[in-house]
Amino acid sequence: MNQYKQKTARLFIVGLFISLGVHAQKIEVGAGLGGMLYKGDVSPALNPRFYRPAASLFFRYNATRSFSIRGSGFIGGLRGDDQASRDPFQQARNYSFRTNLSALEVDFEYNFLNYKPLPKAKNWTPYIFGGIGLSRFNNAVIKVGGVVTYPLGIGVKYEIKRPWSVGVEFGTRFMRNDYLDGLGDATFGNALTKVTQGNPALKDSYTYTAFTLSYTFYKIVCP
């Protein structure tokens, strides 16, 4: 009877760890290193010369082989300079800025290819993502917190050696805010001229491009 109980207990423990292992495979943590680019009144198009370093940490829950939920934290900087433009108006304005930024996001990802839970599988997939976030930033003109952002982007990831994966990602953060560069619908600086006002029809946004490294918890080590 005792042997039967011990055998049952062993089977239960093995089953428990198998179950936990399956759930553990859904958990992934990682980091990204890259940079940010600003788009707005000072730089209406993405200009590589304004690229500034940025970094991120993320937690990913792989709900299915196709869908994932990711929580991320970012820190980085943005900059722009009217002197890089050929627009006479911007040349006359002669404005430049540097902005420090941090953000939190929740994204939903869709993998086009399924990751196979096989030891020798060569897993890789392109993916798209979208979600919602909160940003805070400051520059020489203004300090703003709790700005809602709408991330949208693409990426690709490759499992180089289980449980490690690498990837590259590009995404834009759209904002309902016009002060990333310090130029909004209110006049800053010289109150006698409207040259320091931003275009209210052009909302600011920024992109984040990064190389990522992540670790997936494929198995749990027994104590």
Accessible surface in RSA format (square Angstrom, percent):
REM  Atomic radii and reference values for relative SASA: ProtOr
REM  Chains: A
REM  Algorithm: Lee & Richards
REM  Probe-radius: 1.40
REM  Slices: 20
REM RES _ NUM      All-atoms   Total-Side   Main-Chain    Non-polar    All polar
REM                ABS   REL    ABS   REL    ABS   REL    ABS   REL    ABS   REL
RES MET A   1   165.75  85.8 120.39  79.7  45.36 108.0  99.82  84.9  65.93  87.3
RES ASN A   2   107.26  74.0 104.26 100.8   2.99   7.2  22.06  53.1  85.20  82.4
RES GLN A   3   148.90  83.3 144.34 105.5   4.57  10.9  47.52 101.1 101.38  76.9
RES TYR A   4   146.50  68.4 140.34  79.8   6.16  16.0  99.80  75.0  46.70  57.6
RES LYS A   5   119.37  58.2 112.96  69.3   6.41  15.3  62.74  56.5  56.63  60.3
RES GLN A   6    95.62  53.5  91.26  66.7   4.36  10.4  29.90  63.6  65.72  49.8
RES LYS A   7   129.23  63.0 129.23  79.3   0.00   0.0  71.56  64.4  57.68  61.4
RES THR A   8    65.17  46.4  64.23  65.1   0.94   2.2  59.06  79.3   6.12   9.2
RES ALA A   9    48.13  44.3  41.77  64.5   6.36  14.5  47.93  67.5   0.20   0.5
RES ARG A  10   145.80  61.2 143.75  73.3   2.04   4.9  60.26  82.4  85.54  51.8
RES LEU A  11   115.79  64.5 107.32  76.8   8.47  21.3 107.64  75.6   8.15  21.9
RES PHE A  12   139.85  70.0 129.70  80.3  10.15  26.4 138.38  83.9   1.47   4.2
RES ILE A  13    88.44  50.3  88.44  65.9   0.00   0.0  88.44  63.7   0.00   0.0
RES VAL A  14    83.11  54.7  79.83  72.3   3.28   7.9  82.89  72.0   0.22   0.6
RES GLY A  15    35.01  43.2   0.00   N/A  35.01  43.2  29.50  80.9   5.51  12.3
RES LEU A  16    79.99  44.5  74.42  53.2   5.57  14.0  78.61  55.2   1.38   3.7
RES PHE A  17    51.95  26.0  46.63  28.9   5.32  13.8  46.87  28.4   5.08  14.5
RES ILE A  18   109.18  62.1 101.84  75.9   7.33  17.7 108.19  77.9   0.99   2.7
RES SER A  19    53.22  45.0  47.05  62.8   6.16  14.2  27.56  58.7  25.66  35.9
RES LEU A  20    73.34  40.8  71.95  51.5   1.38   3.5  71.95  50.5   1.38   3.7
RES GLY A  21     9.29  11.5   0.00   N/A   9.29  11.5   9.29  25.5   0.00   0.0
RES VAL A  22    78.20  51.5  76.48  69.2   1.72   4.1  76.48  66.5   1.72   4.7
RES HIS A  23   102.06  55.8 101.34  70.4   0.72   1.8  67.84  69.9  34.22  39.8
RES ALA A  24     8.96   8.2   6.27   9.7   2.69   6.1   8.50  12.0   0.47   1.2
RES GLN A  25    62.21  34.8  53.79  39.3   8.42  20.1   8.09  17.2  54.12  41.0
RES LYS A  26    50.78  24.8  50.59  31.0   0.19   0.4  23.73  21.4  27.05  28.8
RES ILE A  27    59.65  33.9  59.65  44.4   0.00   0.0  59.65  43.0   0.00   0.0
RES GLU A  28     6.13   3.5   6.13   4.6   0.00   0.0   0.20   0.4   5.93   4.8
RES VAL A  29    57.22  37.7  56.47  51.1   0.75   1.8  56.47  49.1   0.75   2.0
RES GLY A  30    15.51  19.1   0.00   N/A  15.51  19.1  10.23  28.1   5.28  11.8
RES ALA A  31    42.08  38.7  39.62  61.1   2.46   5.6  39.80  56.1   2.27   6.0
RES GLY A  32     5.12   6.3   0.00   N/A   5.12   6.3   2.04   5.6   3.08   6.9
RES LEU A  33   126.37  70.4 123.42  88.3   2.95   7.4 123.42  86.7   2.95   7.9
RES GLY A  34    19.22  23.7   0.00   N/A  19.22  23.7  12.34  33.9   6.88  15.4
RES GLY A  35     0.55   0.7   0.00   N/A   0.55   0.7   0.00   0.0   0.55   1.2
RES MET A  36     0.45   0.2   0.38   0.2   0.08   0.2   0.45   0.4   0.00   0.0
RES LEU A  37    20.53  11.4  20.31  14.5   0.22   0.5  20.43  14.3   0.10   0.3
RES TYR A  38     0.65   0.3   0.00   0.0   0.65   1.7   0.00   0.0   0.65   0.8
RES LYS A  39    84.32  41.1  84.23  51.7   0.09   0.2  26.60  23.9  57.72  61.5
RES GLY A  40     0.10   0.1   0.00   N/A   0.10   0.1   0.10   0.3   0.00   0.0
RES ASP A  41    12.81   9.0   4.78   4.8   8.03  19.0   3.99   9.4   8.82   8.8
RES VAL A  42     2.99   2.0   0.00   0.0   2.99   7.2   0.00   0.0   2.99   8.1
RES SER A  43     6.55   5.5   3.76   5.0   2.79   6.4   3.27   7.0   3.28   4.6
RES PRO A  44    73.67  53.7  65.52  59.7   8.15  29.6  65.62  54.2   8.05  50.1
RES ALA A  45    68.29  62.8  63.26  97.6   5.03  11.4  64.89  91.4   3.40   9.0
RES LEU A  46    71.53  39.8  48.98  35.0  22.55  56.7  48.98  34.4  22.55  60.7
RES ASN A  47    38.53  26.6  36.19  35.0   2.34   5.6   7.86  18.9  30.67  29.6
RES PRO A  48   105.81  77.1  96.24  87.7   9.57  34.8  97.02  80.1   8.80  54.7
RES ARG A  49   151.25  63.5 130.18  66.4  21.07  50.2  45.04  61.6 106.21  64.4
RES PHE A  50     4.44   2.2   4.16   2.6   0.28   0.7   4.16   2.5   0.28   0.8
RES TYR A  51   102.79  48.0  83.77  47.7  19.02  49.5  72.09  54.2  30.70  37.8
RES ARG A  52    48.63  20.4  48.58  24.8   0.05   0.1   3.78   5.2  44.86  27.2
RES PRO A  53   105.80  77.1  97.51  88.9   8.29  30.1  99.75  82.4   6.05  37.6
RES ALA A  54     6.05   5.6   0.00   0.0   6.05  13.8   5.49   7.7   0.56   1.5
RES ALA A  55    34.66  31.9  34.32  53.0   0.34   0.8  34.32  48.3   0.34   0.9
RES SER A  56    12.05  10.2   5.04   6.7   7.01  16.1   4.93  10.5   7.11  10.0
RES LEU A  57   128.64  71.6 125.71  89.9   2.93   7.4 125.97  88.5   2.67   7.2
RES PHE A  58    15.50   7.8   6.34   3.9   9.17  23.9  10.65   6.5   4.85  13.9
RES PHE A  59    99.31  49.7  98.70  61.1   0.62   1.6  98.70  59.8   0.62   1.8
RES ARG A  60     7.73   3.2   7.73   3.9   0.00   0.0   0.00   0.0   7.73   4.7
RES TYR A  61    82.63  38.6  82.63  47.0   0.00   0.0  56.71  42.6  25.93  32.0
RES ASN A  62    26.32  18.2  24.56  23.7   1.76   4.2  14.45  34.8  11.87  11.5
RES ALA A  63    36.12  33.2  25.40  39.2  10.72  24.4  25.91  36.5  10.21  27.0
RES THR A  64    74.20  52.8  63.40  64.3  10.79  25.7  71.43  95.9   2.76   4.2
RES ARG A  65   127.33  53.5 117.24  59.8  10.08  24.0  42.18  57.6  85.15  51.6
RES SER A  66    28.23  23.9  27.90  37.2   0.33   0.8   7.69  16.4  20.54  28.8
RES PHE A  67   113.10  56.6 113.10  70.1   0.00   0.0 113.10  68.6   0.00   0.0
RES SER A  68     1.65   1.4   0.00   0.0   1.65   3.8   0.11   0.2   1.54   2.2
RES ILE A  69    74.74  42.5  73.16  54.5   1.58   3.8  73.16  52.7   1.58   4.3
RES ARG A  70     6.40   2.7   6.10   3.1   0.30   0.7   0.96   1.3   5.44   3.3
RES GLY A  71    28.16  34.7   0.00   N/A  28.16  34.7  21.95  60.2   6.22  13.9
RES SER A  72     9.88   8.4   2.33   3.1   7.55  17.4   4.82  10.3   5.07   7.1
RES GLY A  73    22.72  28.0   0.00   N/A  22.72  28.0  17.30  47.5   5.42  12.1
RES PHE A  74    16.19   8.1   6.69   4.1   9.50  24.7   8.64   5.2   7.54  21.6
RES ILE A  75   116.10  66.1 115.54  86.1   0.57   1.4 115.54  83.2   0.57   1.5
RES GLY A  76    13.59  16.8   0.00   N/A  13.59  16.8   9.42  25.8   4.18   9.4
RES GLY A  77     3.70   4.6   0.00   N/A   3.70   4.6   2.50   6.9   1.20   2.7
RES LEU A  78     0.34   0.2   0.00   0.0   0.34   0.9   0.34   0.2   0.00   0.0
RES ARG A  79    62.15  26.1  62.03  31.6   0.13   0.3   3.24   4.4  58.91  35.7
RES GLY A  80     2.19   2.7   0.00   N/A   2.19   2.7   0.00   0.0   2.19   4.9
RES ASP A  81    45.56  31.9  44.92  44.7   0.64   1.5   6.22  14.6  39.34  39.2
RES ASP A  82     0.00   0.0   0.00   0.0   0.00   0.0   0.00   0.0   0.00   0.0
RES GLN A  83    90.16  50.4  69.52  50.8  20.64  49.1  39.65  84.4  50.51  38.3
RES ALA A  84    33.91  31.2   3.36   5.2  30.56  69.5   8.26  11.6  25.66  68.0
RES SER A  85    23.98  20.3  15.00  20.0   8.98  20.7  14.57  31.0   9.40  13.2
RES ARG A  86   234.90  98.6 208.68 106.4  26.22  62.4  83.72 114.4 151.18  91.6
RES ASP A  87    62.89  44.1  54.55  54.3   8.34  19.7  20.12  47.4  42.77  42.7
RES PRO A  88   107.48  78.3  98.19  89.5   9.29  33.8 103.13  85.1   4.36  27.1
RES PHE A  89   102.20  51.1  94.21  58.4   7.99  20.8 100.41  60.9   1.79   5.1
RES GLN A  90     7.75   4.3   7.75   5.7   0.00   0.0   3.00   6.4   4.75   3.6
RES GLN A  91    71.08  39.7  60.53  44.2  10.56  25.1  30.18  64.2  40.91  31.0
RES ALA A  92    82.64  76.0  45.89  70.8  36.75  83.6  57.69  81.2  24.95  66.1
RES ARG A  93    22.20   9.3   5.77   2.9  16.43  39.1   0.54   0.7  21.65  13.1
RES ASN A  94    96.85  66.8  76.80  74.2  20.04  48.3  11.57  27.9  85.28  82.4
RES TYR A  95    38.32  17.9  34.78  19.8   3.54   9.2  36.24  27.2   2.08   2.6
RES SER A  96    66.43  56.1  49.12  65.6  17.31  39.9  12.59  26.8  53.84  75.4
RES PHE A  97    16.23   8.1   3.20   2.0  13.03  33.9  13.72   8.3   2.51   7.2
RES ARG A  98   148.42  62.3 133.96  68.3  14.46  34.4  55.81  76.3  92.61  56.1
RES THR A  99     0.32   0.2   0.00   0.0   0.32   0.8   0.19   0.3   0.12   0.2
RES ASN A 100    85.59  59.0  84.38  81.5   1.21   2.9  19.99  48.1  65.60  63.4
RES LEU A 101     5.20   2.9   0.00   0.0   5.20  13.1   3.36   2.4   1.84   4.9
RES SER A 102    37.38  31.6  36.33  48.5   1.04   2.4  26.17  55.7  11.21  15.7
RES ALA A 103     6.85   6.3   0.00   0.0   6.85  15.6   2.96   4.2   3.90  10.3
RES LEU A 104   125.88  70.1 124.19  88.8   1.68   4.2 124.46  87.4   1.41   3.8
RES GLU A 105     5.46   3.1   0.21   0.2   5.25  12.5   1.86   3.6   3.61   2.9
RES VAL A 106    72.28  47.6  71.92  65.1   0.36   0.9  71.92  62.5   0.36   1.0
RES ASP A 107     0.00   0.0   0.00   0.0   0.00   0.0   0.00   0.0   0.00   0.0
RES PHE A 108   124.61  62.3 118.39  73.3   6.22  16.2 118.70  72.0   5.91  16.9
RES GLU A 109     1.84   1.1   0.16   0.1   1.68   4.0   1.24   2.4   0.61   0.5
RES TYR A 110    80.08  37.4  79.50  45.2   0.58   1.5  39.52  29.7  40.56  50.0
RES ASN A 111     6.93   4.8   5.89   5.7   1.04   2.5   0.00   0.0   6.93   6.7
RES PHE A 112   107.87  54.0  83.06  51.4  24.80  64.5  83.36  50.5  24.50  70.1
RES LEU A 113    75.13  41.8  73.12  52.3   2.01   5.1  75.13  52.8   0.00   0.0
RES ASN A 114    79.55  54.9  64.37  62.2  15.19  36.6   7.52  18.1  72.03  69.6
RES TYR A 115    40.56  18.9  37.06  21.1   3.50   9.1  37.06  27.8   3.50   4.3
RES LYS A 116   115.90  56.5 114.99  70.6   0.92   2.2  57.84  52.1  58.06  61.8
RES PRO A 117    65.73  47.9  45.12  41.1  20.62  75.0  47.67  39.4  18.06 112.3
RES LEU A 118   100.97  56.2 100.97  72.2   0.00   0.0 100.97  70.9   0.00   0.0
RES PRO A 119   121.17  88.3  94.18  85.9  26.99  98.1  98.50  81.3  22.66 140.9
RES LYS A 120   196.23  95.7 169.68 104.1  26.55  63.2 120.77 108.7  75.46  80.4
RES ALA A 121    27.58  25.4   4.38   6.8  23.20  52.8  14.87  20.9  12.70  33.7
RES LYS A 122   170.10  83.0 146.20  89.7  23.90  56.9 100.23  90.2  69.86  74.4
RES ASN A 123     4.97   3.4   3.15   3.0   1.83   4.4   1.83   4.4   3.15   3.0
RES TRP A 124   120.98  48.5 116.96  56.6   4.01   9.4  91.04  48.5  29.93  48.6
RES THR A 125     0.00   0.0   0.00   0.0   0.00   0.0   0.00   0.0   0.00   0.0
RES PRO A 126    46.11  33.6  46.11  42.0   0.00   0.0  46.11  38.1   0.00   0.0
RES TYR A 127     5.22   2.4   3.93   2.2   1.29   3.4   0.28   0.2   4.94   6.1
RES ILE A 128    76.40  43.5  76.09  56.7   0.31   0.7  76.09  54.8   0.31   0.8
RES PHE A 129     4.11   2.1   0.00   0.0   4.11  10.7   3.73   2.3   0.38   1.1
RES GLY A 130    21.72  26.8   0.00   N/A  21.72  26.8  16.44  45.1   5.28  11.8
RES GLY A 131    25.12  31.0   0.00   N/A  25.12  31.0  10.87  29.8  14.25  31.9
RES ILE A 132    95.61  54.4  94.55  70.4   1.07   2.6  94.55  68.1   1.07   2.9
RES GLY A 133     5.96   7.4   0.00   N/A   5.96   7.4   5.56  15.3   0.40   0.9
RES LEU A 134    95.56  53.2  92.28  66.0   3.28   8.2  92.28  64.8   3.28   8.8
RES SER A 135     2.56   2.2   0.00   0.0   2.56   5.9   2.54   5.4   0.02   0.0
RES ARG A 136   136.53  57.3 135.43  69.0   1.10   2.6  37.59  51.4  98.94  60.0
RES PHE A 137     4.10   2.1   0.00   0.0   4.10  10.7   2.44   1.5   1.67   4.8
RES ASN A 138    57.97  40.0  57.59  55.7   0.37   0.9   7.62  18.3  50.35  48.7
RES ASN A 139    22.81  15.7   1.29   1.2  21.52  51.8   7.61  18.3  15.20  14.7
RES ALA A 140   112.14 103.1  64.15  99.0  47.99 109.2  75.98 107.0  36.16  95.8
RES VAL A 141    56.69  37.3  25.54  23.1  31.15  75.1  30.84  26.8  25.85  70.1
RES ILE A 142    48.04  27.3  39.73  29.6   8.31  20.0  47.64  34.3   0.40   1.1
RES LYS A 143   151.39  73.9 124.62  76.5  26.77  63.7  71.78  64.6  79.60  84.8
RES VAL A 144    28.05  18.5  23.13  20.9   4.93  11.9  26.76  23.3   1.29   3.5
RES GLY A 145    55.09  67.9   0.00   N/A  55.09  67.9  22.21  60.9  32.88  73.6
RES GLY A 146    51.88  64.0   0.00   N/A  51.88  64.0  24.23  66.5  27.65  61.9
RES VAL A 147    13.03   8.6   8.52   7.7   4.51  10.9  13.03  11.3   0.00   0.0
RES VAL A 148    53.58  35.3  49.85  45.1   3.73   9.0  49.85  43.3   3.73  10.1
RES THR A 149     0.02   0.0   0.02   0.0   0.00   0.0   0.00   0.0   0.02   0.0
RES TYR A 150    84.30  39.4  83.91  47.7   0.39   1.0  65.19  49.0  19.11  23.6
RES PRO A 151     3.94   2.9   0.00   0.0   3.94  14.3   0.00   0.0   3.94  24.5
RES LEU A 152   111.28  62.0 106.93  76.5   4.35  10.9 106.93  75.1   4.35  11.7
RES GLY A 153    10.35  12.8   0.00   N/A  10.35  12.8   8.43  23.1   1.92   4.3
RES ILE A 154   104.98  59.7 104.78  78.1   0.20   0.5 104.78  75.5   0.20   0.5
RES GLY A 155    11.50  14.2   0.00   N/A  11.50  14.2   6.82  18.7   4.68  10.5
RES VAL A 156    51.05  33.6  50.88  46.1   0.17   0.4  50.88  44.2   0.17   0.5
RES LYS A 157    14.37   7.0  13.45   8.3   0.92   2.2   9.35   8.4   5.02   5.4
RES TYR A 158    90.24  42.1  90.24  51.3   0.00   0.0  61.83  46.5  28.41  35.0
RES GLU A 159    11.80   6.8   4.12   3.1   7.68  18.3   1.20   2.3  10.60   8.7
RES ILE A 160    91.20  51.9  63.23  47.1  27.97  67.4  63.79  45.9  27.41  74.4
RES LYS A 161   161.19  78.6 155.25  95.3   5.94  14.1 103.24  92.9  57.94  61.7
RES ARG A 162    68.24  28.6  44.62  22.7  23.61  56.2  33.96  46.4  34.28  20.8
RES PRO A 163    28.01  20.4  27.96  25.5   0.05   0.2  27.96  23.1   0.05   0.3
RES TRP A 164   107.90  43.3 107.90  52.2   0.00   0.0  86.76  46.3  21.14  34.3
RES SER A 165     3.67   3.1   3.21   4.3   0.46   1.1   1.49   3.2   2.18   3.1
RES VAL A 166    53.67  35.3  52.10  47.2   1.57   3.8  53.44  46.4   0.23   0.6
RES GLY A 167    11.36  14.0   0.00   N/A  11.36  14.0   8.21  22.5   3.14   7.0
RES VAL A 168    57.39  37.8  56.91  51.5   0.48   1.2  56.91  49.4   0.48   1.3
RES GLU A 169     8.27   4.7   6.94   5.3   1.32   3.2   2.56   5.0   5.70   4.7
RES PHE A 170    84.96  42.5  83.94  52.0   1.02   2.7  83.94  50.9   1.02   2.9
RES GLY A 171     0.00   0.0   0.00   N/A   0.00   0.0   0.00   0.0   0.00   0.0
RES THR A 172    22.46  16.0  22.08  22.4   0.39   0.9   9.45  12.7  13.01  19.7
RES ARG A 173     1.32   0.6   1.32   0.7   0.00   0.0   0.00   0.0   1.32   0.8
RES PHE A 174    99.54  49.8  99.40  61.6   0.14   0.4  99.54  60.4   0.00   0.0
RES MET A 175     9.19   4.8   0.01   0.0   9.18  21.8   0.45   0.4   8.73  11.6
RES ARG A 176   189.92  79.7 163.71  83.5  26.22  62.4  48.29  66.0 141.63  85.8
RES ASN A 177    24.41  16.8  19.99  19.3   4.42  10.6   4.67  11.2  19.74  19.1
RES ASP A 178     7.36   5.2   5.82   5.8   1.54   3.6   5.64  13.3   1.73   1.7
RES TYR A 179    41.79  19.5  41.79  23.8   0.00   0.0  30.30  22.8  11.49  14.2
RES LEU A 180     0.15   0.1   0.15   0.1   0.00   0.0   0.15   0.1   0.00   0.0
RES ASP A 181     0.00   0.0   0.00   0.0   0.00   0.0   0.00   0.0   0.00   0.0
RES GLY A 182     0.14   0.2   0.00   N/A   0.14   0.2   0.00   0.0   0.14   0.3
RES LEU A 183     0.82   0.5   0.82   0.6   0.00   0.0   0.82   0.6   0.00   0.0
RES GLY A 184     0.00   0.0   0.00   N/A   0.00   0.0   0.00   0.0   0.00   0.0
RES ASP A 185    98.85  69.2  78.41  78.0  20.44  48.3  24.48  57.6  74.37  74.2
RES ALA A 186    48.82  44.9  42.51  65.6   6.31  14.4  48.82  68.8   0.00   0.0
RES THR A 187    45.19  32.1  18.85  19.1  26.34  62.8  12.87  17.3  32.32  48.9
RES PHE A 188    52.40  26.2  48.34  29.9   4.05  10.5  51.90  31.5   0.50   1.4
RES GLY A 189    77.53  95.6   0.00   N/A  77.53  95.6  41.45 113.8  36.08  80.8
RES ASN A 190    81.48  56.2  68.59  66.3  12.89  31.0  28.78  69.3  52.70  50.9
RES ALA A 191    90.30  83.0  61.37  94.7  28.93  65.8  62.16  87.5  28.14  74.5
RES LEU A 192   171.98  95.8 135.96  97.3  36.02  90.6 141.48  99.4  30.50  82.1
RES THR A 193    43.35  30.8  36.54  37.0   6.81  16.2  27.59  37.1  15.76  23.8
RES LYS A 194   160.58  78.3 149.45  91.7  11.14  26.5  92.46  83.2  68.13  72.6
RES VAL A 195    40.33  26.5  35.70  32.3   4.63  11.2  38.35  33.3   1.98   5.4
RES THR A 196    21.46  15.3  21.46  21.8   0.00   0.0  21.46  28.8   0.00   0.0
RES GLN A 197    51.25  28.7  44.30  32.4   6.95  16.5   5.26  11.2  45.99  34.9
RES GLY A 198     7.85   9.7   0.00   N/A   7.85   9.7   0.88   2.4   6.97  15.6
RES ASN A 199    74.84  51.6  67.58  65.3   7.25  17.5  22.59  54.4  52.24  50.5
RES PRO A 200    85.46  62.3  75.53  68.9   9.93  36.1  77.21  63.7   8.25  51.3
RES ALA A 201    93.50  86.0  53.91  83.2  39.60  90.1  65.07  91.6  28.43  75.3
RES LEU A 202    54.54  30.4  53.99  38.6   0.55   1.4  54.54  38.3   0.00   0.0
RES LYS A 203   108.82  53.1  94.33  57.9  14.50  34.5  58.46  52.6  50.36  53.6
RES ASP A 204     0.90   0.6   0.14   0.1   0.76   1.8   0.14   0.3   0.76   0.8
RES SER A 205    10.90   9.2  10.90  14.5   0.00   0.0   4.08   8.7   6.82   9.6
RES TYR A 206     2.45   1.1   2.45   1.4   0.00   0.0   1.34   1.0   1.11   1.4
RES THR A 207     4.94   3.5   4.94   5.0   0.00   0.0   3.04   4.1   1.90   2.9
RES TYR A 208     5.12   2.4   4.66   2.6   0.46   1.2   4.66   3.5   0.46   0.6
RES THR A 209    42.94  30.5  42.65  43.2   0.29   0.7  34.50  46.3   8.45  12.8
RES ALA A 210     2.02   1.9   0.92   1.4   1.10   2.5   1.98   2.8   0.04   0.1
RES PHE A 211   149.80  74.9 144.87  89.7   4.94  12.8 145.21  88.0   4.59  13.1
RES THR A 212    23.95  17.0  18.55  18.8   5.40  12.9  10.09  13.6  13.86  21.0
RES LEU A 213    86.87  48.4  83.62  59.8   3.25   8.2  83.70  58.8   3.17   8.5
RES SER A 214     6.87   5.8   5.63   7.5   1.24   2.9   1.84   3.9   5.03   7.0
RES TYR A 215    72.68  33.9  72.52  41.3   0.16   0.4  31.79  23.9  40.90  50.4
RES THR A 216     9.83   7.0   9.80   9.9   0.03   0.1   3.67   4.9   6.17   9.3
RES PHE A 217    82.40  41.2  81.49  50.5   0.91   2.4  82.40  50.0   0.00   0.0
RES TYR A 218    38.02  17.8  31.50  17.9   6.52  17.0  22.87  17.2  15.16  18.7
RES LYS A 219   169.09  82.5 154.30  94.7  14.79  35.2  96.96  87.3  72.14  76.8
RES ILE A 220    74.09  42.2  53.88  40.1  20.22  48.7  56.96  41.0  17.14  46.5
RES VAL A 221   131.14  86.3 110.34  99.9  20.80  50.1 114.97  99.9  16.16  43.8
RES CYS A 222    80.05  60.6  62.69  69.9  17.35  40.8  26.39  66.9  53.65  57.9
RES PRO A 223   161.45 117.7  89.38  81.5  72.07 262.0 129.75 107.1  31.70 197.0
END  Absolute sums over single chains surface
CHAIN  1 A    13024.5      11106.0       1918.5       8792.0       4232.4
END  Absolute sums over all chains
TOTAL         13024.5      11106.0       1918.5       8792.0       4232.4
